[in-house]
Amino acid sequence: MQNFGEQYIPICASGYRASDEFHALIQLADMNPMMERRAFLALSLPAMAAPFALAAPTPPAEPLTADAALAKLKLGNMRFVASKPIHPHQGSARRIKLSAGQHPFAAILSCADSRVPPELLFDEGLGDLFVVRIAGNVVDDAIIGSLEYGAHHLEIPLLVVLGHASCGAVTAAVNGGEVEDHVKSLIAAIHPAVEKARPMSGDLTANAISVNVEQSVDLLARSTPTLAARIAEHKLKVVGAIYDLATGKVTWLKPAIIS
């Protein structure tokens, strides 16, 4: 180990320094002293081993558990918020590897809003996330079918429903009034969440955004036969979260995981 000021930086036998991913994790640990040791170790050990990749081939990585996948997303968002992204898995080698198949570690159902790109706000790269986007992050048969494919065929262990602050679709549902064309179907899907949020104290739109995420989580968790069965078999967990447009922070709803 070499000491650079307050940080200890691993040096492998060949003289290569550890990967940028490991240094990013060290910085995050410094900024977040409450980070669980198990989550840090689970994500940092592969990064520490990266310098040795040129010396000997490594076996395929074991699939992440749902909890490890969630921890990985949280760390990625922490890097994004801190403006310290590592932009993983974006080179030509990654593209070539993915041409043989995909193995994303998490599925994300998010709003179609251009300000909410999951790969960026979780600091992930090509092939890391299975992303399905629709205005208002609502659930219909096509959405469920897409997520069933990810859960069953790709064996993704974690599904995130990601809403965001100032969601235009939810705001339109709160404001009411006439909407045109096929937008009506989106508003109709969000309307039950708005009505459920009306008696709540606080800002109606903000509450409706949260309830809308919870509604989508519940619909997915109860979807039969595929998603509900995989949840019952402990092969899938569903999480709700809200993204803040200004801060970049993802807040995870309670209960954090529905299983």
Solvent accessible surface area in square Angstrom, and as a share of the most:
residue,aa,sasa,rsa
1,M,158,0.70
2,Q,88,0.39
3,N,89,0.46
4,F,98,0.41
5,G,68,0.65
6,E,166,0.75
7,Q,58,0.26
8,Y,121,0.46
9,I,12,0.06
10,P,16,0.10
11,I,54,0.28
12,C,13,0.08
13,A,109,0.85
14,S,82,0.53
15,G,50,0.48
16,Y,122,0.46
17,R,124,0.45
18,A,8,0.06
19,S,21,0.14
20,D,105,0.54
21,E,67,0.30
22,F,11,0.04
23,H,36,0.16
24,A,6,0.04
25,L,7,0.04
26,I,36,0.18
27,Q,62,0.27
28,L,1,0.01
29,A,31,0.24
30,D,92,0.48
31,M,89,0.40
32,N,50,0.25
33,P,113,0.71
34,M,173,0.77
35,M,39,0.17
36,E,107,0.48
37,R,193,0.70
38,R,190,0.69
39,A,23,0.17
40,F,37,0.15
41,L,77,0.38
42,A,56,0.43
43,L,25,0.13
44,S,0,0.00
45,L,101,0.50
46,P,87,0.55
47,A,9,0.07
48,M,69,0.31
49,A,54,0.42
50,A,44,0.34
51,P,19,0.12
52,F,100,0.42
53,A,57,0.44
54,L,152,0.76
55,A,89,0.69
56,A,56,0.43
57,P,133,0.84
58,T,98,0.57
59,P,112,0.70
60,P,128,0.80
61,A,95,0.74
62,E,147,0.66
63,P,115,0.72
64,L,59,0.30
65,T,88,0.51
66,A,11,0.09
67,D,79,0.41
68,A,23,0.18
69,A,0,0.00
70,L,13,0.06
71,A,19,0.14
72,K,51,0.22
73,L,0,0.00
74,K,77,0.32
75,L,6,0.03
76,G,0,0.00
77,N,7,0.04
78,M,49,0.22
79,R,17,0.06
80,F,65,0.27
81,V,64,0.37
82,A,31,0.24
83,S,91,0.59
84,K,83,0.35
85,P,50,0.32
86,I,39,0.20
87,H,101,0.45
88,P,13,0.08
89,H,80,0.36
90,Q,87,0.39
91,G,40,0.38
92,S,63,0.40
93,A,79,0.61
94,R,41,0.15
95,R,136,0.50
96,I,127,0.65
97,K,138,0.58
98,L,41,0.21
99,S,100,0.64
100,A,101,0.78
101,G,34,0.32
102,Q,71,0.32
103,H,160,0.72
104,P,7,0.04
105,F,20,0.08
106,A,0,0.00
107,A,4,0.03
108,I,0,0.00
109,L,0,0.00
110,S,0,0.00
111,C,7,0.04
112,A,55,0.43
113,D,28,0.14
114,S,102,0.66
115,R,126,0.46
116,V,0,0.00
117,P,35,0.22
118,P,0,0.00
119,E,64,0.29
120,L,97,0.48
121,L,0,0.00
122,F,0,0.00
123,D,4,0.02
124,E,4,0.02
125,G,7,0.06
126,L,77,0.39
127,G,22,0.21
128,D,7,0.04
129,L,16,0.08
130,F,34,0.14
131,V,44,0.25
132,V,19,0.11
133,R,89,0.32
134,I,36,0.18
135,A,31,0.24
136,G,0,0.00
137,N,2,0.01
138,V,9,0.05
139,V,22,0.13
140,D,67,0.35
141,D,123,0.64
142,A,75,0.58
143,I,13,0.07
144,I,33,0.17
145,G,34,0.33
146,S,43,0.28
147,L,3,0.01
148,E,42,0.19
149,Y,102,0.39
150,G,0,0.00
151,A,5,0.04
152,H,98,0.44
153,H,120,0.54
154,L,31,0.15
155,E,123,0.55
156,I,1,0.01
157,P,21,0.13
158,L,0,0.00
159,L,4,0.02
160,V,0,0.00
161,V,0,0.00
162,L,0,0.00
163,G,1,0.01
164,H,0,0.00
165,A,32,0.25
166,S,73,0.47
167,C,1,0.01
168,G,48,0.46
169,A,15,0.12
170,V,1,0.01
171,T,46,0.26
172,A,34,0.26
173,A,5,0.04
174,V,23,0.13
175,N,112,0.58
176,G,43,0.41
177,G,73,0.70
178,E,163,0.73
179,V,34,0.19
180,E,133,0.60
181,D,114,0.59
182,H,163,0.73
183,V,72,0.41
184,K,111,0.47
185,S,72,0.47
186,L,37,0.18
187,I,24,0.12
188,A,66,0.51
189,A,35,0.27
190,I,0,0.00
191,H,86,0.39
192,P,74,0.46
193,A,1,0.00
194,V,0,0.00
195,E,73,0.33
196,K,132,0.56
197,A,0,0.00
198,R,117,0.43
199,P,116,0.73
200,M,86,0.38
201,S,105,0.68
202,G,69,0.66
203,D,92,0.48
204,L,49,0.24
205,T,34,0.20
206,A,54,0.42
207,N,33,0.17
208,A,0,0.00
209,I,8,0.04
210,S,34,0.22
211,V,6,0.04
212,N,2,0.01
213,V,1,0.00
214,E,73,0.33
215,Q,41,0.18
216,S,1,0.01
217,V,4,0.02
218,D,58,0.30
219,L,85,0.42
220,L,0,0.00
221,A,17,0.13
222,R,174,0.63
223,S,13,0.08
224,T,103,0.60
225,P,104,0.66
226,T,30,0.17
227,L,1,0.00
228,A,26,0.20
229,A,43,0.34
230,R,28,0.10
231,I,14,0.07
232,A,76,0.59
233,E,94,0.42
234,H,152,0.68
235,K,104,0.44
236,L,4,0.02
237,K,49,0.21
238,V,1,0.01
239,V,1,0.00
240,G,4,0.04
241,A,0,0.00
242,I,27,0.14
243,Y,11,0.04
244,D,53,0.28
245,L,48,0.24
246,A,100,0.77
247,T,84,0.49
248,G,5,0.05
249,K,115,0.49
250,V,6,0.04
251,T,73,0.43
252,W,34,0.12
253,L,25,0.13
254,K,164,0.70
255,P,97,0.61
256,A,29,0.23
257,I,49,0.25
258,I,61,0.31
259,S,83,0.53
